[in-house]
Amino acid sequence: MNHRRAALARPIRTAAVALLVLLVVAQPVSAGWDRGWSAPPSQPSQTVAADGRTVWLTHQLPFAETPRLRVLHPAAVVEHVGLHQSNHEGARDQRPLDSAVPWTEMPSRGRLSGPRSAADVVVPPDEPILSPVTGTVIRAGGYRLYCVHDDSFVVISPDAAPDWEVKLLHISGLHVEVGSRVLAGSTQLADHATSFPFRSQVDDMTAEPSWPHTHVEVVDPSIENVGNPGSGGC
């Protein structure tokens, strides 16, 4: 009888071991968050920059969403985000998320777009600029801001909405070109934000001396753009 019980128990134990091995192997590879090491960050972390101002570590978190996609902070360290009117009617309002750094909706610029259709993301002068979405670069290069100041831009077709465009302006030292694949929060687009010899609207929301900012907008190009006052192109 004991031999029969042992014989019956042996396949049960074998099946249990096989199931346990299957469960262990099937676990996804991660940075350890799902293994109890630590919880993934859900909020930016406040810290102090070398000059004493308050800044935020963004942890590759999104700062805003539009009806079709989310937009990550375009840098690992951010001081503030100023939302304002884009000069393109196709630019969609960006709704700040709980994971956003401190932000402000700035006064109207008398344009035809929504009040949060562009974001000025204030970053340290030497902070690398990262892609806020995953997608493919469809345009990139230089232009003259207000016909005077050298600046660069990148336009990305996001995987989540390939017929839309995610545009970044006020960046210097491009790392990508047309056709480059970019990953949200990972791919470096440029060396740093462009510094200009004039004050910007968002500078009223930050410490002194003002740091540069990168301009981010999400555009539906199927919406025709009408001329706006204060357009920065040349």
N, C-alpha and C positions, 0 to 999 in steps of 0.2 A: 504493500500500500504506500509506504514512504517513497519507494522508488517511482511509483506512478505519479505521486504528487510532485516530486522533483522534476520528472519528465514534463509534466504539464506546466510547471512554473518557469522552466527554462525558456520556452518560446515567448512567454509573456515578458520576462526580463529582457530578452533580446530585442523585442519590439519596443519596449520602453526606452532602452538605450539608443536605438536607432532614431526614435522620435526626438530624443533630447539632442542628439548630434545634429539632426536636421534643423531644429530650432536655433541652435547656436550658429550654424553655418549661415542660416538665412538672415541673421541680423545685419543691418546695413552698416557699412563702414562710415564712421563719423569722427568728429574731433573729440568724442568722448561724452558729448552732451546726453546721449541716450543710454549711456552706461553708468550714469549716476555720478560722474566726476564733478560737473558743475552745470548750472542752468545756462542756456544761451541768453545773451543779453537781449532785452526787449526794449530798452531805453538807452539813449545816449548817456555817456558818463561825463559829468562835469569835472573839469580840471582847470588848472591855472597855467597860462602861458608864461614864457620867460620874462615878458614885460609886465606881468601882473594882471593882465586881463583874463576874464573868464571865457573859456572855450569849451567845446564839447567833442568827445571822441564818439564818432558815429557808428562804429561797429558794423559797417556795411548795411545799415538799416535804411528802409525807405523813408523819405520825408513827405511825400505827397502822392496822391493818386488822381487819375483822370477817369472818365468813363470806361476806358479800355486798357489802361496799364498803370503800374506803379513806377515811381521814379525814386531811385536811391540818392542819398546825399552824394555829390560828386567828389568828395574828398574825405579822408580819414579824420581830419580835424576841421571843424567849422565853428565860427563865432556866432553867426546870426544868418537868418534868411529873410530877405525883404521881398514880399510879393507885390507885383504891380501890373499895370496894363502893358501888354505886348503891342508892337506896332503892326501886328498881323492879325486880321480878323479870324483867321483859322486857328489861332492859338487857343487851346482849351484851358479853362480854369483848373488850377492844381489845388486840390483839397488837402491841407496839411493833415498828417496822421498823428496818432499818439506817439509814434516813434520819431517824430521830427524834433530837431533842435528848436530853441526859441525862435519865433518868427513874428513878423509884423506885416499887416496889409497897409501899404503905403498910400498916400493921397492920390487922387485921380490925376492922370496926365492928359486928360482931354482927348483920349483916343477912343476908338470904336470897339475895342476888345473888352473882355471881362476883367474885373479888378484883380484877379489872381492868375492871369494868363501868362505871366512870366515870373521867374524867381531869380533874384540876385543873391547868390550864396557867397557869403564873406568867409575868406580862408586866409591862413598865414601866407606871407609873400612867397615863400619857397615850397609851398605844399603841392605835391603832385595832384593833378586832376584826373579822376577816375571816371569810367563810363557809368552813367546812372541807369542804363538799361542794357540788356543783352540784344545784340542785333548785328547789322552790317553797315559799315560806313559807306554812304552814297555820295557825299560831298565833303571836301575838306580843303582848307587853304587859307590865304590871307586876304585882307581887304583894308580899306582906310575908313576908320570910324570918324564920322563927321567930316570926311574928306581930308582929315589932317593926321590922325593917330594910327599907327600901325597896329593891327590886331589880327587874330586868327579865329577860325571857326571850325566846327565839326558838325555834320548832320548825319544822324543814324536812322536807319530803317529798323524799328524794333521788331523782334520776333513775335511779340504778343499782338502787334498791330502793324503789319508790314506796309500798309498803305498810308500810315501816319509817319511823321518825322519828329525826332527828338533833336533839338538844336542846342549847341553850346557855343557861346561867344565869350570874348574877353579871356582868351587862353593864349599861352606862348610856348613855343618849342614843341611842335606837334610830334607825336609818336605814332600816328596812324595815317593811312591814306585810303583813297577810294578802294573798296573791296575788302578792307580789313574786317575781320570778325572781332567783336568786342564782347566781353562778359561783364555783367553788372557788378559794380563794386570791386572789380579785379583788374581789368585792362586799363593801363595808364594811357590817357589821351594826350596829355601835354605835360610839360615840365612844371608849370605853375600858372596861376591867373595873371592876366596882364595888368600892370600898374599904369594908371593914367595921371597926367599932371593937373587934374581937376577933381573937384568933389562930386560925388554921386549922391543921389537921394538916400540910398541905404546907409551912407556914412553917418547920418544923423541918429542911427540906431546902434552905433558901435562905439568902442573905446577909441581914444586918440593916442597916437596918430592912426588914421584910418588904414585898414588893410584892403587889398584888392578883392574884387568879387568876380565870380563866374556866373554868367547869365544862362539860364536853362529854360527852355519852353518846349511844349508838346503841341505840334501843329497838325491839323487836318488840312492837307493841301488842296482838297477838293473844294474848300471854301475860298472864294476869290478874295484876294487882298485889295482893299481900297487904300488910297494914299492917306497916311496918318501924319499929324503934326509931330515934329521932333524925331523923325526917322533917322537912325544912325548910319544908314548906308551912304555910299557915294557912287 
